[in-house]
Amino acid sequence: MTEQSPALDNLLTESRTFPPSDEFAGQANAKADLYATADADREQFWAGQAERLSWDTKWSQVLDWTNAPFAKWFVGGKLNVAYNCVDRHVESGHGDQVAIHWVGEPGDTRDITYAQLKDEVSKAANALSSLGVVAGDVVAIQLQMVPEAIFAMLACARIGALHSVVFGGFSPTALRARVDDAAAKIVITSDGQYRRGKAAPMKANVDEALQGAETVQKVIVVKRTGSDLEGETPWTDGRDLWWHELVDGQSPEHQPEAFDSEHPLFILYTSGTTGKPKGILHTSGGYLTQTAYTHNVVFDHKPGEDVYWCTADIGWITGHSYIVYGPLANRVTQVVYEGTPNTPHEGRHWEIIQKYKVSIYYTAPTLIRTFMKWGEDIPAKYDLSSLRVLGSVGEPINPEAWIWYREKIGANKTPVVDTWWQTETGAIMISPLPGVTAAKPGSAQRALPGISAKVVDDTGAEVPHGGGGYLVLDKPWPSMLRGVWGDEERFRDTYWSRFSDQGYYFAGDGAKYDGDGDIWLLGRVDDVMNVSGHRISTTEVESALVSHPTVAEAAVVGATDPTTGQGIVAFVILRGNAVDGGDDAVQELRNHVAKEIGPIAKPRQIMVVAELPKTRSGKIMRRLLRDVAENRQIGDVTTLADSSVMDLISSGLNSGKEE
Ligand code: PRX
């Protein structure tokens, strides 16, 4: 553990603030007056942001909210999203600017200019069209962080097909569920990926997933590991095609077609409170407007000058909005890194920042805490003086981590922006503005200009300063989700029914105002866990556990974890005929969950118990299980049907600890 400065210890009682330097404030893209400008006329403000893009046909109306909760933004407008992210930069004379500095985990690199990106995206678009993919079709993409992932997403956007990117770490079962739900016609993947210094198969998992998948006509395979996985890439003749054989020979000329502003752009699945992931639907004009706007004002990005790096994976919304769409629309030069942060050594990120002179770095609190654990002497060995803005996303950032980030990575001078948003919001909603806000460690602070958020109580009334409650978004925003794929009822139920009288969007997060009215996020209020910034529902893990033949019942809770934010702790009752709950059985269950969902959902700990605490109506009292999982005194048990259950559980503990 690194040494902490004395200021850290009393942070929670002290309200230190970090205003930007005069120098930073003077050159910032967003100045303080942006809030007032947006408040004066919200629609006019968003129209101005949309004008930063290139439209084929201008909209006739900024917002149509008459059919709430289904918003229409920039009604009647037409644009091509890929053209906005690529071609227009070439046309404005920046074809030679590097769009992507790609760094492979083994150390190979590729610099891709905007002119090259245009060719690659056009060829991939022609390739998809040659396979019969048309506007409205769904293309599933399961790829690690290789340039082809970005080419493929933009190629879909270019021809109006929807992509559904599935995180590379998801299991065959999870991939299949997503392919079936969206009736994907094409799947794009790779032979294998480099991860922690080793080549691991990818295509083999995809093949397992697609057995009997009726909608899938073709599988396109990027060759990444090649001879390193000789003989481990199964092949189905007639269905499977190598990316390079299909794409490389295509024409680099492709005429982008303009699509309606509300044309669907992508589906991205995220965990909800039930076992079935939700396909969050995003559309074109509003989404691109807000991702580009926020990337411009929150990161203070200067095209052609900054070197930007967002460390997210393309399989999550952060990768979609802040690697692909927002940054490329703003003519970014960015680093895309394939691998893990400690391969081959724990200074890998700092080495990359030094090499490419990265000036804007956007990552997750879980990684910052991991860096803290590895020690401040590691970043201290590198020249990080190019950095000028640091960002955080995915979970609340604790003040200690925030201060460490600013001091050890940002030389105690860079603004740190803590950005709150969700897969559903599409883009950043609550965040400091780096040239304006006196930042408070641990608080996302205030809705961005043009965005409106409130903290309300159970009845929907706004709480006073100093009060806590639920976070809601009380006005529609351009990049808002347009629905849950194929499930209108779930869309209404999940987000719009809780505060239906007021018409508020319910985010599922607890929050409070401090005395200044700044917003502090307090974590989920539903049964969704946040593990290393990844959303996983308790029900999803429970379903995976009970699908194992030895398990009779399971209850899962998220317990506070010093590195990952929350860790998954499962309580299981074994079936009568299951032999015992020894270490092997527990290990097998952990592996089973990894197989069903993916390694990120593997419980940190599984406890085999004889009973679960339930109310008289049969509802599992997770609150009590959380007490056990966090080694706390067990709370009020008076509503339990059988109050001796908790004694039983507590006395049988410590089985099944993490290996
Ligand atoms: O609980 C909030 C947390 O992550 C959830 C959204 O997860 P996901 O859709 O996977 O998107 C993550 C990346 C945008 C939120 O409901 N969350 C995200 N950012 C923050 C956060 N919690 C606190 N502070 C944040 N900055």
Boltz pocket constraint, residues with backbone or C-beta under 6 A from the ligand:
constraints:
  - pocket:
      binder: B
      contacts: [[A, 270], [A, 317], [A, 318], [A, 392], [A, 393], [A, 394], [A, 395], [A, 396], [A, 397], [A, 418], [A, 419], [A, 420], [A, 421], [A, 422], [A, 423], [A, 424], [A, 430], [A, 444], [A, 507], [A, 508], [A, 509], [A, 521], [A, 522], [A, 523], [A, 524], [A, 530], [A, 533], [A, 534], [A, 535]]
      max_distance: 6.0
